[in-house]
Amino acid sequence: MVPTSLLPVGGEVGDDMSGKRDNEKPEPITSLDDPRLYFNREINWIDFNSKVLEEAMTPSTPLLEQLKFLVIFFNNLDEFFMVRVSGLMEQYRNGIFAPSSDGIPASKQLAIIRKRVLPLLAEAQEYWSKSLEPRLKDAGMRFVEYKDLSEKHRNFLEGYFKNEIYPVLTPQAIDPGRPFPVISNLSLNFLVQLADPQKGTRFARLKIPKNVSRFIFLPRNKKAKTYESLGFTSNIHHSDILFLEDLVEHYLDLLFPGLHVTASALFRITRNTDVEIEEDESSDLIEAVKDLVDRRNFGEVVRLEVSSGVPREIFAFLVRHFHLAPFQIYKRKGPMAFSGLWDLCAVDRPDLKDEPLLPRIPPPFTEGANLYSVLRRRDVVLYHPYDSFSPVLDFVRRAAVDPKVVAIKQTLYRVGTESPVVEALINARKNGKQVTAVVELKARFDEERNINWAEALEDVGVHVVYGLVGFKIHAKLCLVVRREAEGIARYVHIGTGNYNPITAKVYTDLSFFTADKAICADVTDLFNAMTGYSLKENYQQLLVSPYTSRSGIISRIEREICRHEAFGDGYIAFKMNQLVDNQCIQALYRASMAGVKVRLQVRGICCLRPGVPGVSDNIEVTSIVGRFLEHVRIFYFNNGGDDEMFIGSADLMPRNLDRRVEVLVPIHDKALRDSIRDNILEIHLRDNQKARRLDPDGVYRRIEPLAGESLVDSQKIMMARTWGWNPPERSEEK
């Protein structure tokens, strides 16, 4: 219970839920279940994506980095509609009243989402057309339209279209007697209105092919000589960029001989991709996942995007055939499918990008170092991307060829298209090691890639396990079993991020290496639980979802409350991606009410409302959106100086705590714990350059340095650090 005298802080969601007019006094908060104490998950996510857009519009950000952030903003929106909005649509269509913690029903959430998204889209589109595109043009990266091309370029492009593009285009007639063409998710399409001399007005659909480059690079101030020269080029100084859809639109008439194109418009639909696998009913999980991937492309339509200025008849035709409500329709200015501009971020223009980061390889990971020997003495960490990911890959590669290694066990969630880790596991099996790979086939949007890796591993005899029914295996674990002079020894890597060397360059994550016997025994038991039959729920050292992660975190919060009530020195600091779980939020509220100082850094969704007098006024929430994606999870408890810290793969969300296999590992070594706390966690919490503070009204506001306060850009500090995070041993100090 909370004091009955407390009143909620104002804010859009809180005000909506108060049930009172502006001039009426809201009801007092008497329970921690009060909806006014929680931000809506979906609306808070939109606020997070607005921070991404802010980064795109930051003048000091290099131009291609601005483009990157703008692409991420639009890509995030695509996934948001495919997964989150689609879930709300299902509730809305089926009349299900399942309000979230803030008490807002699906219908109202959909209305608020549209109200929030529309101005963000307008802002993003205006920034592209009025600022970023003109500045890119000034920097020599010029986007052009067909109508503005020279005669020599038009003549050359006519041949290019007829010979290279026309053969792969497939117009589809839309007649009353034929089924409406099936439009795949996120595909880019033209709806073409035609005048038929015999049958009057007709319509056709034309899909822009994905296996043809969307960008045509035209040599500037000279004639193109070969069709190949129009392909992707890194020499952007001397080329103009024409969108493929612009070229196709100009030649639409060639696709409909005898008819006249009277109008056309680009459109794109977003479908529900949050399709569930009926694992209990499937005899073959791989086939079930393949079927899911197929069905995902053709789920219910949740959003229609059309180019602005779309002709009235075409617009009405699309709305009628997709059976859409007005709130599902978004008219777009500028390039459609903006997330497809990601490839342009790879052009060779270092002057338009951030200075490249050269990651460190700190001791004891330098070439020639005996990592096993070091781990027998102490635990060590890497902090990516500031520290290279190569030592993680080398940990598996060396084990694959080490004659003393007898077994390797690995979890694989999102490992990327070309995976050195998978290659190392295949090599290990060829070298006679016992290799086990727990491959999570149900990692959303990575299913096909994971199926391919699973089949490649099985082909060489790796023992492949496809996870647990009803759970996703999200833990990042690698266990190496080695026969040494003293007997069998075990070494473990536990990460907060995936075994993916590409994302390791842009995601901030911790890698933890240990030979601690209790932790290694826990990891062994957990692998046995994932690959066989086990009812084990309690582990010696690890907090493991779905069993002990939530209870382990909450019990330590409660311990901090008791400590503070006795000594007044309670302190909690968490860094994570998302904070959604009600039970954890309420435990943090209780800590704040007891006087415990709580500092949270939550990159994405945060449903906790900070700063409510008497409830959360001892809680500070900040968020950093910068060059790198903050992805690390750190949970720190002061515990009267006998402090405790966990790192791992789990955010404080119901899905991570109840429906996934996750691992949080304690950092036992005090010097290492102090280093992570002082040199990583606290520096990020003091950031006053890229950080924004979440205020009680739900608005993220940039933190302004106080007069005389040092400027703290945490990511720049991490990049500038010339040594690692591991306290040196005495031999290293010498």
C-alpha positions in Angstrom: 0.0 0.0 0.0 1.0 3.6 -0.5 0.0 6.7 1.5 -3.5 7.8 0.6 -2.4 11.4 0.5 -0.3 10.9 -2.5 -1.5 12.3 -5.8 -0.4 11.2 -9.3 1.8 13.4 -11.4 0.2 14.7 -14.6 1.0 13.4 -18.0 -0.9 12.3 -21.1 -1.4 8.7 -20.1 -1.9 9.4 -16.5 -4.4 12.1 -17.2 -6.2 9.8 -19.6 -6.6 7.2 -16.9 -7.5 9.5 -14.1 -11.1 9.7 -15.3 -11.2 13.3 -14.2 -11.6 16.6 -16.1 -8.7 19.1 -16.0 -10.3 21.1 -13.2 -11.2 18.1 -11.1 -8.9 16.7 -8.4 -7.7 13.2 -9.3 -8.3 10.3 -7.0 -5.4 9.6 -4.6 -3.1 6.6 -5.3 -3.7 4.0 -2.7 -2.2 0.9 -4.4 0.9 0.0 -6.4 -1.4 -1.6 -8.9 -2.9 1.9 -9.8 -2.7 2.3 -13.6 -1.4 5.8 -13.2 1.9 4.5 -11.9 2.7 2.8 -15.2 3.6 4.1 -18.6 2.0 2.3 -21.5 4.5 -0.1 -23.1 3.6 0.8 -26.7 3.5 4.5 -26.2 6.8 4.5 -24.3 8.3 2.5 -27.2 7.3 5.3 -29.6 9.0 7.7 -27.2 12.2 5.6 -27.5 12.0 5.6 -31.3 11.6 9.4 -31.2 15.1 9.4 -29.5 16.5 7.5 -32.5 14.9 10.2 -34.7 16.5 12.9 -32.6 19.9 11.3 -33.2 19.3 11.4 -36.9 18.5 15.1 -36.7 21.5 16.0 -34.5 23.6 18.5 -36.5 26.9 17.3 -35.1 26.2 13.7 -36.3 28.0 13.0 -39.6 25.6 12.8 -42.6 25.8 9.1 -43.3 25.3 8.4 -39.6 22.2 10.6 -39.7 21.0 8.5 -42.6 21.7 5.4 -40.6 19.7 6.6 -37.7 16.8 7.6 -40.0 16.8 4.2 -41.5 16.8 2.6 -38.1 13.9 4.8 -37.1 11.8 3.6 -40.1 12.9 0.0 -39.6 11.9 0.1 -36.0 8.5 1.4 -37.0 8.1 -1.5 -39.5 8.8 -4.1 -36.7 6.6 -2.2 -34.3 3.6 -2.5 -36.6 4.4 -6.1 -37.6 4.5 -7.3 -34.0 3.1 -4.9 -31.4 0.4 -3.1 -33.4 -0.7 -6.3 -34.9 -1.3 -7.8 -31.4 -3.4 -4.8 -30.5 -5.4 -5.1 -33.8 -6.2 -8.7 -32.9 -7.5 -7.6 -29.5 -9.5 -4.9 -31.2 -11.0 -7.1 -33.9 -11.9 -9.8 -31.5 -13.4 -7.5 -28.9 -10.9 -8.7 -26.2 -10.6 -6.3 -23.3 -7.1 -7.0 -22.0 -5.7 -3.7 -20.8 -2.1 -3.3 -20.0 -0.8 -2.2 -16.5 -1.7 1.4 -17.3 -5.3 0.3 -17.9 -5.6 1.5 -21.5 -7.7 -0.8 -23.8 -6.5 -1.8 -27.2 -8.8 0.5 -29.1 -7.5 3.5 -27.2 -3.9 2.4 -27.6 -4.3 2.2 -31.4 -5.7 5.7 -31.4 -2.9 7.1 -29.3 -0.3 5.3 -31.4 -1.5 6.9 -34.5 -1.6 10.3 -32.8 2.0 9.9 -31.7 3.4 8.3 -34.9 1.9 10.8 -37.5 3.9 13.8 -36.3 7.1 11.7 -36.0 6.7 10.6 -39.6 6.0 14.1 -40.7 9.2 15.3 -38.9 11.3 12.5 -40.3 10.1 13.1 -43.9 10.6 16.8 -43.6 14.1 16.4 -42.2 15.0 14.1 -45.1 13.6 16.4 -47.8 14.6 19.8 -46.4 17.8 19.0 -44.6 19.6 15.7 -45.0 19.0 15.1 -48.7 20.2 18.7 -49.6 23.2 18.4 -47.3 24.1 15.0 -48.9 23.8 16.6 -52.3 26.2 19.4 -51.2 28.6 16.7 -50.0 28.5 15.1 -53.5 25.9 12.4 -52.8 23.1 13.5 -55.0 19.7 11.8 -55.4 18.0 12.6 -58.8 14.6 12.1 -60.4 14.1 10.7 -63.9 12.5 13.8 -65.1 15.6 15.8 -64.3 18.1 13.6 -66.2 19.9 14.6 -69.3 18.9 13.2 -72.7 22.0 11.0 -72.9 21.2 9.4 -69.5 17.6 8.9 -70.5 18.5 7.2 -73.7 20.9 4.9 -71.9 18.4 4.1 -69.2 15.8 3.1 -71.8 18.0 0.4 -73.0 18.9 -0.6 -69.4 15.2 -0.9 -68.6 14.2 -2.9 -71.6 17.1 -5.3 -71.3 17.7 -5.6 -67.6 14.6 -4.6 -65.7 11.6 -5.3 -68.0 12.3 -9.1 -68.2 12.0 -9.6 -64.4 8.8 -7.5 -64.0 5.5 -9.3 -63.7 2.4 -7.1 -63.9 -0.7 -8.7 -62.4 -4.2 -7.9 -63.7 -6.9 -7.2 -61.1 -10.2 -8.3 -62.5 -13.5 -9.0 -60.7 -13.3 -12.6 -61.9 -9.8 -13.2 -60.5 -8.6 -13.3 -56.9 -6.9 -10.2 -55.7 -3.1 -10.6 -56.0 -1.4 -11.7 -52.8 0.8 -8.8 -51.6 3.7 -9.9 -49.5 4.7 -8.2 -46.3 6.7 -4.9 -46.8 7.0 -5.4 -50.6 7.1 -2.2 -52.7 4.3 -2.1 -55.3 2.7 0.0 -57.9 -1.1 0.0 -58.3 -1.6 1.1 -61.9 -4.9 2.5 -63.2 -5.4 1.8 -67.0 -7.7 2.9 -69.7 -8.8 -0.1 -71.8 -10.4 0.8 -75.1 -12.8 -2.2 -74.8 -13.4 -2.6 -71.1 -12.9 0.9 -69.7 -11.0 1.5 -66.4 -8.9 -1.4 -65.2 -6.3 -1.9 -62.5 -3.1 -3.9 -62.2 -0.4 -4.5 -59.6 3.3 -4.4 -60.3 5.8 -5.5 -57.6 9.3 -3.9 -57.5 11.6 -6.9 -57.6 13.9 -7.4 -54.6 16.6 -9.2 -56.5 17.4 -6.1 -58.5 19.3 -3.2 -56.9 17.0 -0.5 -55.8 19.6 2.1 -56.6 20.9 3.1 -60.0 24.2 4.9 -59.9 24.6 7.2 -62.8 28.1 8.6 -63.6 28.0 12.3 -63.2 28.8 14.5 -66.2 29.6 11.6 -68.5 27.8 8.9 -70.3 27.3 5.4 -68.8 29.1 2.8 -70.9 27.9 -0.5 -69.5 24.9 -1.7 -67.5 27.2 -3.1 -64.9 28.4 0.4 -64.2 25.0 1.3 -62.9 25.3 -1.1 -60.0 26.3 -0.3 -56.5 29.5 1.7 -56.4 31.5 3.0 -53.5 32.8 5.9 -55.6 29.8 8.1 -54.8 31.8 11.3 -55.5 31.1 10.9 -59.2 27.7 9.3 -59.4 24.1 10.3 -59.0 21.5 8.0 -57.4 18.2 7.2 -59.1 15.6 5.0 -57.4 14.6 2.0 -59.4 10.9 2.7 -58.8 11.3 6.1 -60.4 12.6 4.4 -63.5 9.9 1.7 -63.6 7.2 4.3 -63.2 8.4 6.2 -66.2 8.2 3.0 -68.4 4.9 1.6 -67.0 3.2 2.0 -70.5 5.6 -0.6 -71.9 4.1 -3.2 -69.6 0.6 -2.7 -70.9 0.6 -2.5 -74.7 -2.7 -1.4 -76.2 -3.8 0.2 -72.9 -3.1 3.7 -71.5 -1.7 4.3 -68.0 -3.9 7.0 -66.6 -2.5 7.0 -63.0 -0.3 5.1 -60.7 0.8 5.1 -57.1 3.4 3.3 -54.9 2.0 1.4 -51.9 3.3 -0.9 -49.3 1.5 -3.0 -46.7 2.6 -4.2 -43.3 1.2 -7.6 -42.1 0.9 -9.3 -38.8 4.1 -11.3 -38.4 3.6 -12.3 -34.8 2.6 -15.8 -35.7 2.7 -18.5 -33.1 4.2 -22.0 -33.6 2.0 -24.8 -32.4 4.9 -26.8 -31.0 2.8 -29.3 -29.1 0.9 -30.2 -32.3 4.0 -30.5 -34.6 6.0 -33.6 -35.1 8.8 -31.7 -36.8 9.8 -28.4 -35.4 11.9 -27.4 -38.4 8.9 -27.9 -40.7 6.7 -26.0 -38.3 9.1 -23.1 -38.3 9.4 -23.1 -42.1 5.6 -23.0 -42.2 5.6 -20.1 -39.8 8.0 -18.1 -42.0 5.7 -18.7 -45.0 2.6 -17.7 -43.1 4.3 -14.6 -41.7 4.5 -13.1 -45.2 0.7 -13.2 -45.6 -0.8 -12.4 -42.2 -3.5 -9.8 -41.6 -2.8 -6.4 -43.0 -2.2 -3.9 -40.1 -0.9 -0.9 -42.1 -1.1 0.6 -45.6 1.4 3.1 -46.8 0.7 5.1 -49.9 2.6 7.8 -51.6 1.3 11.3 -50.9 -0.8 12.7 -53.8 -2.2 9.2 -54.5 -5.1 9.6 -57.0 -8.5 9.3 -55.4 -9.6 6.2 -57.4 -6.4 4.3 -56.6 -6.6 5.2 -52.9 -10.3 4.1 -52.7 -9.4 0.8 -54.6 -6.7 -0.1 -52.1 -8.7 0.7 -49.0 -11.7 -1.3 -50.3 -9.7 -4.4 -51.2 -7.7 -4.5 -48.0 -10.7 -3.7 -45.8 -8.9 -1.0 -43.9 -10.1 1.5 -41.3 -8.8 5.1 -41.6 -6.4 4.7 -38.7 -4.5 2.0 -40.6 -3.6 4.2 -43.5 -0.4 6.3 -43.7 0.4 8.7 -46.6 4.1 9.1 -47.1 6.3 11.7 -48.6 9.8 11.0 -49.8 11.2 7.5 -50.5 8.8 4.7 -49.6 10.3 1.7 -47.7 12.9 4.0 -46.2 14.4 1.2 -44.3 15.7 -0.1 -47.7 18.2 2.8 -47.8 20.4 0.9 -45.3 22.7 -0.2 -48.2 23.6 3.4 -48.9 25.2 3.7 -45.5 27.9 1.4 -46.7 29.2 3.7 -49.4 32.9 4.6 -49.1 32.7 8.1 -47.8 34.6 8.1 -44.5 34.3 11.9 -44.5 30.5 11.5 -43.9 30.8 8.9 -41.1 32.1 8.6 -37.6 35.8 7.9 -37.2 36.2 4.1 -37.3 36.6 2.4 -33.9 39.6 0.2 -33.6 38.6 -2.2 -30.8 41.2 -3.2 -28.3 42.4 -6.7 -27.5 43.4 -6.2 -23.9 45.4 -8.5 -21.6 44.9 -11.4 -21.1 43.6 -11.9 -24.6 46.6 -10.7 -26.5 48.3 -13.1 -28.9 50.2 -15.8 -27.2 48.5 -15.4 -23.8 47.3 -18.6 -22.1 43.7 -17.8 -21.4 43.0 -21.1 -19.6 45.9 -20.4 -17.2 44.5 -17.0 -16.5 41.0 -18.3 -15.9 42.2 -20.8 -13.4 43.4 -17.8 -11.4 40.6 -15.3 -12.0 37.6 -14.2 -14.0 37.9 -11.7 -16.9 35.6 -9.6 -19.0 35.5 -7.9 -22.4 33.3 -4.9 -23.2 32.2 -4.9 -26.8 32.5 -3.1 -29.2 35.3 -1.2 -27.4 37.0 -4.5 -26.9 37.3 -6.8 -29.9 34.9 -9.7 -30.3 37.7 -11.8 -31.8 38.8 -13.2 -28.4 35.3 -14.7 -28.1 35.6 -16.3 -31.5 39.1 -17.5 -30.6 37.8 -19.1 -27.4 35.7 -21.4 -29.6 38.2 -21.7 -32.4 41.1 -22.7 -30.1 38.9 -25.2 -28.3 38.0 -26.7 -31.7 41.6 -27.6 -32.5 43.0 -28.1 -28.9 43.7 -31.8 -28.5 42.9 -31.5 -24.8 39.4 -30.3 -25.3 36.9 -33.2 -25.3 33.6 -31.3 -25.5 32.1 -28.0 -26.5 28.5 -26.9 -25.8 27.1 -23.7 -27.2 23.8 -21.8 -27.5 23.0 -20.1 -30.8 20.3 -17.4 -31.0 21.1 -14.8 -33.7 24.6 -15.7 -35.1 24.4 -13.9 -38.5 24.7 -14.9 -42.1 28.3 -15.9 -42.0 29.1 -17.3 -38.6 32.7 -18.0 -37.5 31.2 -19.6 -34.3 29.3 -22.2 -36.3 32.3 -22.8 -38.5 34.4 -23.4 -35.4 31.8 -25.9 -34.1 31.8 -27.7 -37.4 35.6 -27.8 -37.3 35.5 -29.1 -33.7 33.2 -32.0 -34.7 35.5 -32.9 -37.6 38.4 -32.9 -35.1 36.6 -35.5 -33.0 35.2 -33.3 -30.2 31.8 -34.0 -28.7 29.9 -30.9 -29.8 26.4 -29.8 -28.8 24.6 -26.8 -30.2 21.4 -25.5 -28.8 19.9 -23.7 -31.7 16.9 -21.4 -31.1 14.9 -21.8 -34.3 12.2 -19.4 -33.0 14.3 -16.3 -32.9 12.0 -13.9 -34.7 13.0 -12.9 -38.2 16.1 -15.2 -38.0 14.3 -18.5 -38.4 15.4 -19.3 -41.9 19.1 -18.5 -41.1 19.0 -20.6 -37.9 17.4 -23.5 -39.8 20.3 -23.4 -42.3 22.9 -23.4 -39.6 21.1 -26.2 -37.7 21.1 -28.4 -40.8 24.8 -27.6 -41.6 25.7 -28.6 -38.0 23.7 -31.8 -38.1 25.3 -32.8 -41.5 28.7 -33.1 -39.7 27.4 -34.9 -36.7 27.0 -32.1 -34.2 24.3 -32.9 -31.6 21.8 -30.2 -32.4 19.0 -29.4 -30.0 16.1 -27.1 -31.0 15.3 -25.7 -27.6 12.4 -26.3 -25.3 8.7 -26.5 -26.0 7.0 -23.3 -24.9 10.3 -21.4 -24.3 12.9 -19.5 -26.3 16.5 -20.1 -25.3 17.9 -16.6 -25.1 20.9 -17.4 -22.8 24.4 -16.8 -24.3 26.5 -19.7 -23.2 29.6 -21.6 -24.3 31.1 -24.4 -22.2 34.5 -25.9 -23.0 35.4 -29.2 -21.3 39.1 -29.9 -21.2 41.2 -32.9 -20.0 44.1 -31.6 -18.0 46.8 -33.0 -15.8 44.7 -32.5 -12.7 41.6 -34.0 -14.4 38.6 -32.7 -16.3 38.4 -28.8 -16.2 35.6 -26.6 -17.4 35.7 -23.1 -18.9 32.7 -20.9 -19.6 31.8 -17.9 -21.6 28.6 -16.0 -20.7 27.6 -13.0 -22.8 24.9 -10.3 -22.6 24.8 -10.3 -26.4 24.7 -12.8 -29.3 27.5 -14.8 -30.8 27.4 -12.5 -33.8 30.6 -10.7 -34.9 28.6 -8.2 -37.0 26.3 -6.9 -34.3 29.2 -7.1 -31.8 30.6 -4.0 -33.6 27.5 -1.9 -32.9 25.9 -3.4 -29.7 27.5 -2.7 -26.3 27.7 -6.0 -24.5 29.8 -7.7 -21.8 31.6 -11.0 -22.3 32.4 -12.9 -19.1 35.0 -15.7 -18.9 35.3 -18.0 -15.9 36.6 -21.3 -14.6 34.7 -20.9 -11.4 33.7 -24.5 -10.4 30.2 -23.6 -9.1 29.4 -21.5 -12.2 30.7 -24.1 -14.6 28.7 -26.8 -12.8 25.6 -24.6 -13.1 26.2 -24.1 -16.8 26.7 -27.9 -17.3 23.4 -28.6 -15.4 21.6 -26.0 -17.5 22.9 -27.5 -20.8 21.7 -30.9 -19.6 18.3 -29.3 -18.8 18.1 -27.8 -22.3 19.2 -31.0 -24.1 17.6 -33.7 -22.0 15.0 -34.1 -19.2 15.5 -32.2 -16.0 13.3 -30.7 -13.3 16.1 -28.7 -11.9 15.1 -25.2 -11.0 17.6 -23.9 -8.5 21.3 -23.3 -9.4 24.2 -22.7 -7.1 25.3 -19.3 -8.6 23.2 -18.5 -11.7 19.8 -16.8 -11.8 18.0 -18.7 -14.5 14.7 -17.9 -16.2 12.0 -19.0 -16.0 12.8 -20.1 -12.5 14.8 -17.8 -10.4 15.6 -14.6 -12.3 12.6 -12.6 -11.1 12.7 -13.9 -7.5 16.5 -13.5 -7.4 16.2 -9.8 -8.4 13.2 -9.0 -6.2 14.7 -10.7 -3.1 17.8 -8.6 -3.5 15.7 -5.5 -3.8 13.9 -6.5 -0.6 17.3 -7.1 1.1 18.3 -3.6 0.1 15.1 -2.2 1.6 15.8 -4.0 4.9 19.4 -2.8 4.9 18.4 0.8 4.2 15.8 0.8 7.0 18.5 -0.3 9.4 21.5 1.8 8.1 20.3 4.3 5.5 22.8 3.3 2.8 20.5 1.5 0.3 21.6 1.9 -3.3 20.5 0.0 -6.5 21.7 0.6 -10.0 20.4 -1.3 -13.0 21.3 -0.9 -16.7 19.1 -2.8 -19.2 17.2 -2.6 -22.5 13.6 -2.8 -21.2 11.7 -2.5 -17.9 8.2 -3.8 -18.2 7.6 -6.5 -15.5 5.1 -5.3 -12.9 6.5 -7.4 -10.0 9.9 -5.9 -10.5 8.6 -2.4 -10.9 6.6 -2.7 -7.7 9.6 -4.0 -5.9 11.5 -0.9 -7.1 8.6 1.3 -6.0 8.8 -0.2 -2.5 12.5 0.4 -2.4 12.0 4.1 -3.4 9.3 4.5 -0.7 11.7 3.1 1.9 14.3 5.7 0.9 16.6 3.5 -1.2 18.3 5.4 -4.0 17.5 3.7 -7.3 19.3 4.7 -10.5 18.0 3.0 -13.7 19.3 3.3 -17.2 16.8 1.8 -19.6 17.6 2.1 -23.3 14.1 1.2 -24.6 10.7 0.6 -23.0 10.3 1.7 -19.4 6.9 1.3 -17.9 8.0 2.6 -14.5 6.9 6.2 -13.8 9.7 7.9 -11.9 9.3 11.0 -9.7 5.9 10.3 -8.3 6.0 11.9 -4.8 6.1 9.4 -2.1 6.2 6.5 -4.5 9.1 6.8 -7.0 10.7 10.1 -6.1 13.9 8.3 -5.2 14.1 6.7 -8.6 16.0 8.2 -11.5 15.5 6.8 -15.1 17.8 7.8 -17.9 18.3 6.5 -21.4 21.2 6.7 -23.9 20.8 6.5 -27.6 24.1 7.1 -29.3 26.5 5.7 -31.9 26.3 2.2 -30.4 23.2 0.3 -29.3 23.2 0.1 -25.5 22.5 -3.6 -25.0 24.3 -4.7 -21.8 22.4 -5.7 -18.7 23.9 -5.0 -15.3 22.1 -5.3 -12.0 24.0 -3.8 -9.0 23.0 -3.9 -5.3 25.1 -2.0 -2.7 24.2 -4.3 0.2 25.9 -2.2 2.8 29.3 -2.4 1.0 29.1 -6.2 0.6 27.9 -5.5 -2.9 26.6 -7.8 -5.4 26.4 -7.6 -9.2 24.8 -9.7 -12.0 25.2 -9.4 -15.7 23.4 -11.5 -18.4 20.9 -11.8 -21.2 17.7 -11.0 -19.4 15.7 -7.8 -19.3 13.0 -7.2 -16.7 10.1 -8.2 -18.9 7.6 -11.0 -18.5 8.8 -12.7 -21.7 12.4 -12.8 -20.4 11.5 -13.9 -16.9 8.7 -16.3 -17.7 8.9 -17.5 -21.3 12.6 -17.7 -22.0 15.7 -19.5 -20.8 17.9 -16.7 -19.6 21.0 -16.5 -17.4 22.3 -13.8 -15.0 25.7 -14.6 -13.6 27.2 -13.0 -10.5 30.5 -11.1 -10.6 32.3 -12.6 -7.6 35.7 -10.9 -7.9 35.6 -7.7 -6.0 38.2 -5.9 -8.0 36.5 -6.9 -11.3 33.1 -5.9 -9.8 34.4 -2.5 -8.8 35.9 -2.0 -12.2 32.6 -2.7 -14.0 30.7 -0.5 -11.5 33.1 2.4 -11.6 34.4 2.3 -15.1 31.2 1.2 -17.0 28.0 1.4 -15.0 28.6 4.7 -13.1 30.0 6.5 -16.1 27.0 5.7 -18.2 24.7 6.8 -15.3 26.6 10.2 -15.2 26.3 10.7 -19.0 25.1 14.3 -19.7 25.7 14.4 -23.4 23.8 11.6 -25.0 21.5 10.7 -22.0 17.9 11.8 -21.6 16.0 11.7 -18.3 12.5 10.2 -18.2 10.3 12.7 -16.3 7.1 11.9 -14.5 5.0 13.2 -17.4 6.5 10.5 -19.7 8.7 12.9 -21.7 12.4 12.2 -22.2 14.4 15.4 -21.8 18.1 15.8 -22.6 20.2 16.1 -19.5 21.9 19.5 -19.4 25.2 19.7 -17.5 25.1 21.8 -14.4 27.3 24.9 -14.2 30.9 23.8 -13.7 30.0 20.1 -14.2 32.3 18.0 -16.4 30.9 16.9 -19.7 30.4 13.1 -19.7 29.8 11.3 -23.0 29.9 7.7 -21.9 30.5 6.1 -25.2 33.3 8.5 -26.1 34.9 7.7 -22.7 34.6 4.0 -23.4 36.2 4.5 -26.8 39.1 6.6 -25.4 40.0 4.1 -22.7 43.4 2.6 -23.6 43.3 -0.4 -21.3 40.8 -3.0 -20.5 38.3 -3.5 -17.7 40.2 -6.3 -15.9 42.3 -5.2 -12.9 45.9 -6.3 -13.6 47.5 -9.1 -11.8 50.8 -8.4 -10.0 52.8 -10.1 -12.8 51.0 -7.9 -15.3 51.7 -4.8 -13.2 55.4 -5.5 -13.4 
